[in-house]
Structures are given as C-alpha cells and as structure tokens.
Amino acid sequence: MRTLPLLVVMSLLGCSGITSKLCGAPGQPCCAESACDPGALCGAGELCEACGAEAQRCCAQDSCAETLSCVGGACVMGLSCEVNCTLGSSRCLNNGVETCVAVGVCPAWRSTVALCPTGSVCTVAGSTADCVESCPGACTPDTQLCTTEGLRRCVASGTCPSLAAAPDDSDVPQCITGAVINAELAWESPTPVGSDLVDIAGELTASYWVLDELGNIVRYALGPWEYEVRPTPGKRMRRLASCGLGSYLFAAGEGGTVLRRSGGAWTEENVGTSAALADIACDSTRAYAAGEDGKLYVRDGSTWTGYATGATVAFTGITTLFSQQQVFLSGPGGTIVKCDVAVLPATCAAESSGTTAKLNALWGDTFTNQVFAVGEGGTLVRRDAVSWQVVPLTGVTDGLVGVTGWYDASIDSAVVVAISRGGTAVIRRNAMVEEIVQLPDTGLTNAWAPNENTLVFTGQRGALWFRNGLFSQAPFVARGGRKPVTADLNAVTSVGGGRLFAVGDNGARVRRQNGAWNVDALGAQTTAALRGVAARSAGEVYAVGTGGTVLVRRWGTWVAEAQGLTTQALSAVVLDTQHVWALGETQLLEKDLASGTWRVVALPAGTSYVTSLALRKDAAGKALELVIAGHQCTTLSFALDGTDAFSPGPSCGVRFDFNAAAFMSSGDLVLASETGTIHRRTGATLTLENVPGLSLDAFYGLVVDGSTMWAVGAGGRLLRRVATSWSEAAPEVGSSAFFAGVKDEEGLFIVGSGGTVLRRL
C-alpha cells in the first residue's frame, strides 16, 4: 500500500468541503467584517461571544433562545414583548408618525404626530419617519407676494403651485427691489436701503432720489435702485432739493458743501463757507441754502454768496416763494427770518411766528403766497400775506419734522401735509384740518408730495410710506411691500433654497420663502428676546432666548419646549444629527434627538458671561467639536464622549470679550470681540488677526461662506476674510448694526437691527 503525500491529502479534504479555521466560534477572534458563527456575536476586543442564552446578549435581529425574550439588549426568561422595535426608530401610519419608545421593560410604538399637516406627507428614510412637505416652499394659489423680483401671483401649476409675474402699477409699483450697494451686495429688507432716510426729492413717483443719514444719495427710476453719491468724510449731505422736473438737483451738508446734479452727474460747488448747511431750496433760476452760522447762501448764475440775516441761531429749514422773490428760514425758539431776494444783496428781517417752539421745517405755496412751518410739540404755524398764526392740532403733541403740500386749483387753496416723529400724519385742506392719521411705524423724518394725489413719508431704516388717493381714506403702505418686522433680528438660519428663518427681540420670528419675508409666529407666543436659531429641517427649527425660552417650530407651528429647565438667558443654539445644544449664562442645555429629552450641564466654576457657540461637524453632519466662547477671552471645548468634561482654550493675553465664534472650512476657530478685534485658533495657538481700520466697534457675528469668512457688527461693519487677509466689504453700507448671517444656495444673508436684511448676490 502506497502512502499519499500530505499535500494531496489536504487537497482531497478541501474538495470534500471540510475546512479548518481559527475564528468565529465563542472565544475565537471575529472573522472578516466582524462576523461570528450562529449563536455568537462579535464583542469587545474583536472576540466572538456566545449570545442568545439567558443573561447573554441578544443575537442578531434581537433574537434569543426559544423560551427567552430580548429586553434592553439582553435575553431574559419568562417575558414576552408583543413588539420588538428598535428604540428611537420611527415609522409612518395613516400619514402620521409613530416612534418606538420604552413602555416599562418592553418597547412599543406610540404616536408622535397624529396627522402630518396639510401640504406634507409622512416619508420614511432608513429607520426615521418624518412629515415632509409635498411641495417645498409652495405658495397659496390666488395670492400675491411682494418678492425680491417684484410682484408675483401664485397660480395652480401641475402638482405644485408656482409663482408667475403679475402686472404692477407702473407709476407707483407695489413691489420694488432693494438698492444694489456694489457688484455683490444689495438691500433686501427693508427696501430700498437699511439706513435711516432723512430726505426725498423729485417731481415724479417713477423717478426720485432719497438721502440717508450717512450721506448716500440713492435714485429710483422705474427699475433698480442706484447709489449715485457715496459720503465723503466731513462733507456728508443733509438735505436734497429738486428743481425743473428733476432736470437738476442740489444737496447740501457738512463743511459748507453743496453738490449739484445736472446731465446725470453730481459735481461739488464752492459756496465759500465751512459752516454746515442745514437745508437747501431752489427754483428755476436760483438755489438757496440755510447755514448753521445764521447766514443765507444764494446761488446766482453759478456763483454762491453768503448774506448776513441778523440771526445768531443755527437755521433748521428753508423754503421760497418764487412769485414774491422771497426766502424764509426757520430755527429754534420759534425763529422765522424773511429775506427779499428780488435784488441782491438780500435784505432780511426777523418775523414773529407766534410760538417759541423749535421750528424744524418749512414749505411755501407760491400760488397762494402762504408759508407753513412745523416744529416741536406738534407745532404748526401759517403765514398769510404778512403775519403768522398758530394752527391748533388737537391730540398731536410729538415733534413735527417734515411738511409738504401743493396748490389745489379746484378750491383755490393750499393742501398742507405734516408728519411727526411718532408717525402722525396731519392733512390740512381748505383752511381746516381734515385728517389726522397714525402710520404703522415710528421714527419718521420727512414728507414729500410729488403730485396732488400722492403722499410719501420717509423714516428710519429705509422706511418709505406711500398713499395713493389723498382723500380716499386708503391706508399708507410701505413701498416695496410692508416691512415684516421692525424689531432687531439677532439670528438667522437656512433650510436651503432661499428658505430662511430669523428671530429677534420681543419674540420676533420671520420667514423668507419665495423671495418674500413674512411674520412667522403661529403657535406659542412670547415677548422674550430670541437670540439664537438653528434648523434641523424645514419641519424642525429651534429658537432660544431670554428667561430660558426654547421654542421649536414643527410644520408651521411654534411650541414651547424644555419648560422649567432653566430661567437663564439662552444666547445661542446649534445642532448636529444627534443633539441640540443651547447656551445659558452658566449652563449648557443638551437635547438628545433620539429620546427627545433635555438635560442641563453646568459650566466650570467661575465661568461667566458666555454668549457664543461654535460647532465643527464632519461631512455627515455629526459634531466633532463644540466650543463655548465669551467674557474675558473664554473658550471652552465640550467633550462629546458623554463625560461632560470641559477643556479650556489657549489664553489670548489681553482679556477680550468674545461675541462670536465660528469654524472655518480649514478647521481653524475664529473669534470676534466686543472691541473690534478678531482672533484665530490654529491647534493650541491663538493669533490676533490684522483687521483694517482703527474702529473699536463691536463685532456681533461671524458667517462662513465656503473658504471665505465674514465678520459683521455695529455701525454697519462688514468685513470679509479671503485667504489670510481681512478687508472692508462695503464701507458706509448702513447705520444699522448687523448681528448674524447665514450662507444659502441663493446667497449670503445678513440680519440686523430694525429688521434689516442684506443679501450677497
């Protein structure tokens, strides 16, 4: 008998299906891809462990030996659960959502959303079910929206409604876009600009100019707004005047500066004084300016000359009676000066106005030779021929700041309109007060009547209130669509596609959809100052604020959450795929999204005045690092391993108060301070960044835009970091403070005081 070689024997054994291995059985290493034999699971140290018997782990798919049940991941005797679902998973049922929760020792399905709201349908993704909008961002059919692209009407179109262009009044359109600041930035809300408007001029509602408090002159001419004049230090314009159907205009302001617009271009003129000019007026042949040095300045031909008036006060206003060749100037203490200019030099004399109130503005009607002046304490005075009389205004007590009007030939009388700071409009016709109207706004600054049928008032943060049909009792409407909110907007988040949520003071909540901003406060009401907002999806948005306020927006309705958990002011909120974190004064609130429970984590002893959260996430949206920043250079990293440990960041030497923190795409942490400085943390090193200018104005927000970082703050500060350098993005962009921003597919959005929204195109 011959003996077969060992190699042949092994080959024959292999062919017969017999194998030899050292993995997979209990006590042996786990096989490839953590596999083990039936009755075992891959456990600690990559060793296979027996499963399925009593007190052992449950096997795959929560299975146990026949007489045992899987409870809490372990096999136990004598218990049979009717349902064996995975805790935290969810499913759809009758267009509602059920979630697997613990009921005693057994899991059970419980309804968490009885019925998805109208316009949404329950949809399952993996082990999670949620109400998803059938038509994301859909509008309501047969409604109109004032959007960033003009007036749009919602029409039924296939499965989902859509917006279509709608005709707008070409003379006074309802919807106008915001002024374009430069090639990439534009105002979105309010329109046309976010700064306070101080004057308006022109003779046509389809073509006119506004002046903001910074000295910017912005034009509207049946199309996009255009910045025509940007301010020059020491030469900021204060007032506008239009002459000859807008064929030429004048602007006057600081340092005795006068600008003249002719042929579409603005040029500076030499007035011959360094005194500030408070107001300017013009007719078909001349221009007149009121100096704060008590002088009248007259442009005759192309030459300006200053004339003493006998007054020693700083003038506040000026108007002309062209037919009489007379100029009138107003000032404090009821000052009125009349100057005859038929022959130069002008001859001037003071007149008794009948009041001692400060007079802020004048308007003259050359057809009736009447002059009207308005001032503090609801003062309105009228000059007929040679004398002044006080016109009583019952119930009007705040300061009147603007006056305008026109001649009504049908009654041979002047129609006079005055506006107060508090938004009270007074209309006087046929020698009597006919109407006193309260506008839905305050902080008004001036009045304009381009024709006998239209009134316009200017105000704070770009306010332009129009009324067409003077005596129709029609309400005043905001040009460009009514401003959705005038409260400060402190935070903003995006859910994609130009759909944004912003929150602010006094419980303000607004939503941007289809290019339009609207109030969004259905459900829970609050007067808390909301400081932070973060969105998990369009159906789950978190807002936090003072008094421990936590609001969650679920499918159109806001509800209060985490009630009674804390009374501390919450200043920021961030989230990842598993948790929500809200920052209190000395506490960090954490919500586990799987269980829906909130808990409080105390910050390290001695921590005070922390205001900012920064979250670094991986590509899947899971948190990698959570940083808390605040008072005296505080930076704390919160451990995400469940230990609740905090690690202090590097010292910055000087004790800056950090207002904002954000991670760059590189992973570096950027921190912006109360004193206008910016730091960058790379590894364990904190470096002071080189910021242009010497401003100490605070930064309030940092916005990530790809590899670019934006810093926003007080006084309209708007800086951009590209590569390693910071630069001013738009000097003198506005007077509003910017508080926060967010990047979206439709652009970069920045929000701030008074409902301001700036958009990067």
C-alpha positions in Angstrom: 0.0 0.0 0.0 1.3 3.3 -1.0 1.2 6.4 1.2 -0.3 9.6 -0.3 1.7 12.8 0.1 0.4 15.2 2.8 -0.4 17.9 0.3 -2.6 15.6 -1.7 -4.5 14.6 1.5 -5.2 18.2 2.4 -6.4 18.9 -1.2 -8.8 16.0 -1.0 -10.1 17.1 2.4 -10.7 20.6 0.9 -12.5 19.2 -2.0 -14.9 17.3 0.3 -16.0 20.6 2.0 -14.0 20.0 5.2 -12.3 23.3 6.4 -10.1 24.2 9.2 -10.2 27.8 10.7 -9.4 29.7 14.0 -12.2 32.4 14.0 -15.9 32.7 14.5 -16.6 30.4 17.4 -17.1 31.8 21.0 -13.8 32.7 22.4 -12.2 32.9 19.0 -11.4 36.1 17.1 -14.1 37.6 15.0 -13.9 36.7 11.3 -13.7 39.2 8.4 -16.2 42.1 8.7 -16.7 41.3 12.4 -18.6 38.0 11.6 -19.1 35.2 14.1 -20.8 31.7 13.9 -24.5 31.4 14.6 -25.1 31.8 18.4 -22.3 34.3 18.8 -21.7 38.0 18.3 -18.5 40.0 17.8 -17.8 41.6 21.2 -15.1 43.6 23.0 -11.5 43.1 21.7 -12.9 41.7 18.4 -13.6 38.3 20.1 -16.7 36.3 19.5 -19.1 36.0 22.5 -21.9 33.5 23.0 -25.4 35.0 22.7 -29.0 34.1 22.9 -28.9 32.2 26.2 -30.3 33.6 29.5 -28.4 36.7 30.7 -26.4 36.8 27.5 -26.6 39.4 24.8 -29.4 39.2 22.3 -28.2 37.7 19.0 -28.7 39.3 15.5 -32.1 40.9 15.0 -32.8 40.8 18.7 -33.2 37.0 18.7 -32.9 34.7 21.8 -33.4 31.0 22.6 -37.0 29.9 22.2 -38.1 30.4 25.8 -36.3 33.7 26.2 -37.1 37.3 25.2 -34.8 40.2 24.2 -35.2 43.1 26.7 -32.9 46.0 26.7 -30.4 44.1 24.6 -30.2 41.0 26.9 -32.1 37.7 26.9 -34.3 37.1 29.9 -36.7 34.3 31.0 -40.4 34.5 31.3 -41.1 37.8 29.4 -42.8 38.1 26.1 -43.0 41.5 24.4 -45.7 41.9 21.8 -43.5 44.5 20.0 -39.8 44.2 19.4 -38.9 47.6 17.7 -35.7 49.5 18.0 -35.9 52.3 20.5 -35.8 55.7 18.8 -36.8 54.4 15.4 -40.0 55.8 13.7 -42.5 54.7 11.1 -45.4 56.1 9.1 -49.0 55.2 10.0 -52.1 56.7 8.3 -50.0 59.8 7.3 -48.9 60.2 10.9 -45.6 59.4 12.6 -45.1 56.7 15.3 -41.9 56.3 17.4 -40.6 53.3 19.2 -40.3 54.2 22.9 -39.8 52.2 26.1 -43.0 51.3 27.9 -41.9 49.6 31.1 -39.4 46.9 30.1 -40.9 46.4 26.6 -40.6 48.7 23.6 -43.8 50.0 22.0 -45.0 52.1 19.1 -46.5 55.4 20.2 -48.0 58.2 18.0 -45.8 61.4 18.0 -47.5 63.1 15.1 -51.2 62.1 14.8 -51.5 63.5 11.3 -49.0 65.3 9.1 -50.0 68.9 8.5 -51.7 69.9 5.3 -49.2 70.1 2.5 -46.9 67.4 3.9 -46.8 63.6 3.7 -45.2 61.1 6.0 -42.0 59.8 4.5 -39.5 57.1 5.7 -35.8 57.4 5.3 -33.9 54.4 6.8 -35.3 54.0 10.3 -36.6 57.5 10.6 -40.0 58.8 9.5 -40.9 62.5 9.2 -43.5 64.8 7.7 -42.1 66.1 4.5 -43.6 68.9 2.5 -45.3 67.7 -0.7 -44.3 71.0 -2.4 -41.4 72.5 -0.6 -41.7 76.3 -0.4 -45.1 76.3 -2.1 -47.3 79.4 -2.2 -51.0 79.7 -1.7 -52.9 79.8 -5.0 -54.5 83.1 -6.0 -52.4 85.1 -3.5 -49.9 87.8 -4.3 -46.4 88.1 -2.9 -44.1 91.1 -2.9 -40.8 89.3 -3.7 -37.2 90.3 -4.4 -38.1 90.1 -8.1 -41.2 92.2 -7.9 -44.9 91.4 -7.7 -45.8 87.7 -8.2 -49.1 85.9 -8.2 -49.4 82.3 -7.0 -51.0 80.1 -9.7 -52.0 76.4 -9.7 -49.5 74.6 -11.9 -49.4 70.8 -12.1 -48.9 69.0 -8.8 -47.4 72.1 -7.0 -48.4 75.7 -7.3 -45.8 78.2 -8.6 -45.2 82.0 -8.8 -45.8 83.9 -12.0 -45.1 87.6 -12.8 -48.0 89.9 -12.1 -48.6 93.3 -13.6 -47.8 96.2 -11.2 -48.8 99.8 -11.2 -46.0 101.4 -13.4 -46.4 104.8 -11.7 -46.2 103.7 -8.1 -45.4 100.0 -8.1 -46.2 98.0 -5.0 -43.0 95.9 -5.1 -39.5 97.3 -5.6 -36.2 95.7 -5.2 -33.5 96.9 -2.8 -30.7 99.2 -3.8 -27.6 97.5 -5.1 -24.7 98.6 -2.9 -22.0 97.2 -5.1 -21.4 94.4 -7.6 -22.3 91.7 -5.0 -24.3 93.3 -2.2 -27.9 94.6 -2.1 -30.5 95.5 0.5 -33.4 93.0 0.8 -35.4 94.2 3.7 -36.3 96.9 4.2 -36.2 98.4 0.8 -34.7 100.5 -0.7 -32.0 100.7 1.9 -31.4 99.7 5.5 -30.2 103.1 6.8 -32.4 105.9 8.1 -33.8 108.1 5.3 -33.7 111.9 6.0 -34.9 113.4 2.8 -36.6 112.7 -0.5 -36.7 114.8 -3.7 -38.1 114.7 -7.3 -41.3 115.6 -9.1 -42.2 112.1 -10.4 -43.2 109.0 -8.5 -41.4 107.0 -11.1 -38.1 108.8 -10.7 -36.9 110.3 -7.4 -34.0 110.4 -5.0 -33.6 109.6 -1.3 -30.8 110.7 1.1 -29.9 108.5 4.0 -28.3 109.7 7.3 -24.8 108.6 6.2 -25.0 110.9 3.2 -25.7 108.4 0.5 -27.9 109.6 -2.3 -29.8 106.8 -3.9 -32.0 107.0 -7.0 -35.1 105.1 -8.2 -36.0 105.4 -11.8 -38.6 102.7 -12.9 -36.1 100.0 -12.2 -33.2 99.0 -9.8 -32.2 101.5 -7.2 -28.8 103.0 -7.7 -26.3 104.6 -5.3 -25.3 107.9 -7.1 -23.4 109.6 -4.3 -21.3 108.0 -1.6 -20.4 110.0 1.5 -17.1 111.9 1.8 -15.7 112.4 5.3 -16.6 115.9 6.5 -18.9 116.5 3.6 -21.9 114.4 4.5 -25.1 115.6 2.8 -28.1 116.6 5.0 -30.8 117.8 2.6 -32.0 117.5 -1.0 -33.8 119.9 -3.3 -35.2 119.2 -6.8 -35.8 121.9 -9.5 -37.2 121.8 -13.0 -38.8 118.3 -13.0 -35.7 116.7 -11.8 -33.5 118.1 -14.6 -31.2 119.3 -11.8 -30.9 118.8 -8.1 -29.0 120.2 -5.2 -27.7 118.6 -2.0 -26.3 120.5 1.0 -24.5 119.3 4.1 -21.4 119.4 6.2 -18.5 121.7 5.7 -20.5 124.2 3.6 -20.7 121.5 0.9 -23.2 121.8 -2.0 -23.5 119.1 -4.7 -25.4 119.9 -8.0 -26.8 117.2 -10.3 -27.0 118.1 -13.9 -26.8 115.9 -17.0 -26.9 112.9 -14.8 -23.7 113.8 -12.9 -23.0 115.3 -9.5 -20.4 118.0 -9.0 -19.3 119.9 -5.9 -19.7 123.7 -5.9 -17.7 126.3 -3.9 -20.1 128.0 -1.5 -17.4 129.9 0.3 -18.0 128.7 3.8 -17.0 125.9 6.1 -20.2 126.2 8.1 -22.6 123.3 7.9 -25.7 123.8 5.7 -28.9 122.6 7.3 -31.2 122.8 4.3 -31.4 123.8 0.6 -34.1 125.0 -1.7 -34.2 126.1 -5.4 -36.4 127.5 -8.1 -36.0 127.8 -11.9 -33.2 130.3 -11.6 -31.5 130.2 -8.2 -30.6 128.0 -5.3 -30.7 128.9 -1.6 -29.0 127.3 1.4 -29.6 127.8 5.1 -26.4 128.0 7.1 -25.9 126.9 10.7 -23.9 130.1 11.0 -27.1 132.1 10.7 -26.4 133.1 7.1 -28.4 132.8 3.8 -26.3 131.5 0.9 -27.6 132.3 -2.6 -26.5 130.8 -5.9 -27.0 133.4 -8.6 -25.8 132.3 -12.0 -23.0 129.9 -11.0 -21.7 131.9 -8.0 -22.6 131.4 -4.4 -22.6 134.3 -2.0 -23.3 134.4 1.7 -25.5 137.1 3.3 -26.0 138.1 6.9 -29.6 137.7 8.1 -29.3 139.3 11.5 -29.9 135.9 13.1 -27.5 134.4 15.6 -29.1 130.9 15.6 -28.4 127.8 13.6 -31.1 127.6 10.9 -33.0 124.4 10.5 -35.1 124.9 7.3 -35.6 126.9 4.2 -38.3 127.5 1.6 -39.0 130.0 -1.2 -42.0 131.9 -2.6 -40.9 132.2 -6.2 -43.7 134.6 -7.2 -42.7 137.0 -4.4 -38.9 136.5 -4.7 -38.8 135.8 -1.0 -36.9 133.2 1.1 -38.0 132.1 4.5 -35.7 130.4 7.1 -36.6 128.7 10.4 -34.8 127.9 13.6 -35.0 127.3 17.3 -37.1 129.4 19.7 -39.7 130.0 17.0 -37.2 131.8 14.8 -38.5 132.9 11.4 -36.4 135.1 9.0 -37.8 136.5 5.8 -35.3 137.6 3.1 -36.2 139.6 0.0 -34.0 138.4 -2.9 -35.5 140.3 -5.9 -32.5 142.4 -5.8 -29.2 141.3 -4.3 -27.7 141.7 -1.8 -30.6 140.1 0.1 -32.4 142.1 2.7 -33.5 140.1 5.7 -35.7 140.7 8.8 -37.0 138.5 11.6 -40.7 137.9 11.9 -42.8 136.9 14.8 -44.0 133.3 14.4 -46.3 133.3 17.3 -44.5 130.4 19.0 -41.3 129.7 20.9 -41.1 126.1 19.9 -38.2 125.0 17.8 -39.2 125.0 14.1 -37.8 122.1 12.1 -39.1 122.6 8.5 -40.8 124.9 6.1 -43.0 124.7 3.0 -44.2 127.6 0.8 -47.1 127.7 -1.7 -46.3 130.2 -4.4 -49.9 130.2 -5.7 -51.5 131.4 -2.5 -48.3 133.0 -1.1 -48.7 131.1 2.1 -45.8 129.6 4.1 -46.1 126.8 6.7 -43.7 125.9 9.4 -43.7 122.9 11.7 -41.9 122.1 15.0 -41.7 120.6 18.4 -44.7 119.8 20.5 -47.0 119.4 17.5 -46.5 123.0 16.4 -47.9 124.1 13.0 -47.8 127.9 12.1 -49.1 129.6 8.9 -48.2 132.9 7.3 -50.9 134.7 5.3 -49.6 137.7 3.5 -47.7 139.4 6.3 -48.5 137.7 9.7 -48.1 134.3 11.3 -50.8 132.4 13.1 -50.7 129.1 15.1 -52.8 126.3 13.7 -54.1 124.2 16.6 -53.7 120.4 16.2 -55.8 118.5 18.7 -54.1 115.4 20.0 -50.8 116.0 18.2 -48.1 116.5 20.8 -44.9 115.0 19.4 -42.4 116.9 17.2 -43.4 117.6 13.6 -40.3 117.1 11.5 -41.5 117.5 7.9 -44.0 119.5 5.9 -45.1 119.5 2.2 -48.1 120.3 0.1 -49.5 121.6 -3.2 -52.0 124.1 -4.6 -55.5 122.7 -5.3 -56.9 124.8 -8.1 -60.4 123.3 -7.6 -60.8 125.1 -4.2 -58.1 127.8 -4.7 -56.4 126.6 -1.6 -53.2 125.0 -0.4 -53.2 121.4 0.8 -50.6 121.0 3.6 -49.3 117.7 5.0 -47.1 117.4 8.0 -45.5 114.3 9.6 -44.4 113.8 13.2 -41.5 111.6 14.5 -44.1 109.2 16.0 -45.8 108.6 12.6 -48.7 111.0 13.0 -49.7 112.5 9.6 -51.7 115.8 9.6 -53.6 116.8 6.4 -54.9 120.3 6.2 -57.2 121.4 3.3 -59.4 124.4 2.6 -58.1 126.2 5.7 -59.1 123.4 8.1 -57.5 120.2 9.4 -59.3 117.3 7.6 -57.5 114.2 8.7 -55.0 113.0 11.4 -53.7 109.6 10.6 -51.4 107.3 12.7 -49.0 105.4 10.4 -48.0 101.8 11.4 -44.4 103.0 12.1 -42.4 105.4 14.1 -39.2 107.3 13.6 -40.5 109.3 10.6 -38.2 112.1 9.2 -39.7 113.9 6.2 -42.7 114.4 3.9 -42.9 114.6 0.1 -45.9 115.2 -2.3 -44.8 114.5 -5.9 -48.3 115.3 -7.1 -51.8 116.2 -5.9 -52.7 112.5 -5.5 -49.7 111.0 -3.7 -48.1 111.4 -0.3 -44.8 109.9 0.8 -43.1 109.8 4.2 -39.5 108.8 4.9 -38.3 107.3 8.1 -35.9 105.1 9.9 -34.2 102.1 8.3 -35.3 102.8 4.8 -39.0 103.5 5.6 -41.0 104.8 2.6 -44.7 105.0 3.3 -46.9 105.8 0.3 -50.5 106.7 0.0 -52.2 106.9 -3.4 -55.5 108.8 -3.5 -55.2 111.5 -0.9 -58.7 111.7 0.4 -59.7 108.1 -0.3 -59.0 107.1 3.4 -56.7 104.4 1.9 -54.1 103.1 4.3 -50.5 104.0 4.0 -48.4 101.2 2.6 -44.7 100.6 2.7 -43.0 101.0 -0.7 -41.6 97.7 -1.7 -44.1 95.8 0.5 -44.8 96.3 4.1 -41.8 95.7 6.3 -42.4 92.3 8.0 -40.8 93.4 11.3 -39.1 96.4 12.8 -37.6 94.5 15.8 -33.9 93.8 15.8 -33.2 90.4 14.2 -30.5 88.6 16.2 -30.0 85.3 14.4 -30.8 83.6 11.1 -30.7 80.0 9.8 -31.3 78.4 6.4 -33.1 75.2 5.4 -31.9 75.6 1.8 -33.2 77.0 -1.4 -33.6 80.6 -0.1 -35.8 79.5 2.7 -34.7 81.2 5.9 -35.9 81.7 9.5 -34.8 84.7 11.5 -35.6 85.6 15.2 -35.2 88.7 17.2 -36.4 91.0 20.0 -39.8 90.8 21.6 -40.4 87.3 20.3 -40.0 88.3 16.6 -40.0 85.4 14.2 -39.9 85.9 10.4 -39.6 83.5 7.5 -38.2 84.0 4.0 -39.9 82.0 1.3 -40.3 82.6 -2.4 -38.2 85.7 -2.1 -40.5 87.3 0.4 -40.2 87.9 4.2 -43.3 87.4 6.3 -44.1 87.2 10.0 -44.0 83.6 11.2 -45.3 83.3 14.8 -48.1 80.8 14.7 -48.5 78.9 17.9 -46.5 79.8 21.1 -46.4 83.5 21.9 -43.6 85.1 23.7 -42.1 88.5 24.4 -38.7 87.1 25.1 -35.7 88.4 23.2 -34.8 85.5 20.9 -31.0 85.3 20.5 -30.4 82.1 18.6 -31.9 79.9 15.9 -30.9 76.6 14.2 -32.8 74.3 11.8 -32.7 70.6 11.7 -35.0 70.7 8.7 -37.9 72.8 7.4 -40.0 70.9 9.8 -37.9 71.3 12.9 -36.5 74.8 13.8 -35.2 75.7 17.3 -35.2 79.2 18.7 -33.8 80.2 22.1 -33.9 83.4 24.2 -34.2 85.2 27.5 -35.9 83.6 30.5 -34.8 80.1 29.4 -37.1 80.3 26.4 -36.9 77.3 24.0 -39.3 77.3 21.0 -39.5 74.6 18.4 -41.2 75.2 15.0 -42.8 71.9 13.8 -44.5 72.3 10.4 -45.7 75.8 10.7 -46.5 75.9 14.4 -44.2 77.1 17.2 -44.4 75.2 20.6 -42.5 75.7 23.9 -40.0 73.1 24.9 -37.7 72.5 27.9 -40.0 74.5 30.1 -38.9 74.8 33.7 -35.4 73.5 32.8 -33.7 76.9 33.4 -34.5 80.6 33.8 -31.2 81.7 32.5 -31.0 83.8 29.3 -30.1 81.5 26.3 -27.9 83.2 23.8 -27.1 80.6 21.1 -28.2 77.3 19.8 -26.5 74.7 17.5 -27.3 71.2 16.5 -25.9 68.1 14.7 -27.5 64.8 13.6 -27.9 63.6 17.3 -28.1 66.6 19.6 -29.2 70.2 20.1 -27.2 72.4 22.4 -28.3 75.8 23.8 -26.0 78.1 25.8 -27.1 79.7 29.0 -25.2 82.1 31.3 -23.5 79.3 33.3 -25.2 76.3 31.8 -25.2 74.2 28.6 -28.5 72.7 27.7 -28.4 69.5 25.6 -31.2 67.6 23.9 -30.9 64.0 22.8 -32.8 63.9 19.5 -33.4 60.2 19.7 -35.2 60.3 23.1 -36.4 63.9 22.9 -35.1 64.7 26.4 -33.3 67.8 27.6 -30.7 68.0 30.3 -28.6 70.7 31.9 -24.8 70.6 32.1 -23.2 73.1 34.5 -20.2 75.0 33.1 -17.0 75.0 35.0 -17.0 77.1 38.2 -16.1 80.7 37.7 -17.4 80.8 34.1 -19.4 83.9 33.4 -21.0 85.8 30.5 -20.6 83.3 27.7 -22.5 84.2 24.6 -21.4 82.1 21.7 -21.4 78.5 20.4 -19.3 77.2 17.5 -19.8 73.6 16.1 -17.4 71.8 13.9 -19.0 68.8 12.1 -18.0 66.0 9.7 -19.3 65.5 6.2 -22.3 63.5 7.6 -23.3 66.4 9.9 -22.0 64.8 13.2 -20.4 67.0 15.7 -16.6 66.8 16.0 -16.0 69.8 18.4 -18.3 72.1 20.3 -16.7 75.4 21.6 -18.2 77.9 24.0 -16.9 81.5 24.0 -17.5 84.7 25.9 -16.3 87.0 28.6 -12.5 87.7 29.2 -11.3 85.5 26.4 -13.2 82.4 27.5 -13.0 79.5 25.1 -14.2 76.0 26.4 -14.3 72.8 24.4 -17.1 70.5 25.5 -16.3 66.8 25.4 -18.7 64.9 23.1 -17.9 61.5 24.6 -20.6 61.7 27.4 -18.1 62.7 30.2 -19.4 66.3 30.3 -15.8 67.5 30.6 -14.7 70.9 29.5 -11.2 71.8 28.2 -10.1 75.5 28.3 -8.7 77.0 25.2 -5.4 79.0 24.8 -5.0 82.3 26.5 -5.3 85.5 24.4 -3.3 87.7 26.8 -5.5 90.8 26.8 -8.9 90.0 28.2 -11.2 90.5 25.2 -14.9 89.6 25.4 -15.7 87.3 22.5 -19.1 87.9 21.0 -19.0 85.4 18.2 -17.2 82.1 17.3 -17.2 80.0 14.1 -15.1 77.3 12.5 -13.5 77.9 9.1 -13.7 75.2 6.5 -10.0 74.5 7.3 -11.0 73.7 10.9 -9.4 76.8 12.4 -11.6 78.6 15.0 -12.3 82.3 14.5 -13.4 84.5 17.4 -14.6 88.1 17.1 -14.7 90.5 20.1 -16.6 93.4 21.7 -13.7 95.7 20.9 -13.5 95.1 17.2 -10.7 92.5 17.2 -10.6 89.1 15.6 -8.6 86.1 16.8 -7.9 82.7 15.1 -7.1 79.5 16.9 -4.9 77.1 15.0 -4.1 74.0 17.0 -3.3 75.3 20.5 -2.3 78.7 19.3 -4.4 81.9 19.4 -3.3 84.6 16.9 -4.6 88.2 16.7 -5.7 88.8 13.1 -4.9 92.0 11.2 -8.2 93.9 10.9 -8.3 97.0 8.7 -9.1 100.4 10.3 -8.9 101.5 13.9 -12.6 101.0 14.8 -13.4 99.8 18.2 -17.0 99.0 17.1 -18.1 95.5 18.3 -18.3 92.5 16.1 -21.5 90.5 16.8 -21.4 87.7 14.2 -19.2 85.5 12.1 -20.5 83.9 8.9 -18.9 81.0 7.0 -19.1 81.3 3.2 -17.1 78.4 1.9 -13.4 79.3 2.4 -14.4 82.9 3.0 -15.3 84.3 6.4 -17.4 87.3 7.1 -17.5 89.4 10.3 -20.5 91.7 11.0 -21.1 94.2 13.7 -22.0 97.7 15.0 -22.3 100.7 12.7 -22.8 98.5 9.6 -19.4 96.9 9.9 -19.0 94.3 7.2 -15.6 92.7 6.8 -14.5 89.7 4.7 -11.6 87.3 5.1 -10.2 85.8 1.8 -7.1 83.6 2.0 -5.4 85.2 5.1 -6.5 88.9 4.7 -9.4 90.9 6.1 -10.9 93.8 4.1 -13.9 96.1 4.3 -16.6 94.6 2.1 -18.7 97.8 1.8 -17.7 101.0 3.7 -20.6 103.1 4.8 -23.0 100.4 3.8 -25.5 101.4 6.5 -26.1 102.7 10.0 -27.9 99.5 11.2 -26.0 97.1 13.4 -25.5 93.6 11.8 -25.9 90.7 14.2 -25.7 87.5 12.3 -25.7 85.8 8.9 -26.1 82.5 7.1 -25.0 81.1 3.7 -27.7 79.7 1.4 -27.9 78.5 -2.2 -29.5 81.8 -3.1 -26.7 83.9 -1.5 -25.3 85.1 1.8 -27.9 86.7 4.1 -27.0 89.1 7.0 -29.6 90.3 9.5 -29.5 93.2 12.0 -31.3 96.0 13.8 -34.7 97.1 12.8 -35.5 94.1 10.7 -32.5 94.8 8.4 -31.6 92.1 5.8 -28.6 92.4 3.5 -28.1 89.9 0.7 -24.9 89.0 -1.2 -25.9 88.4 -4.8 
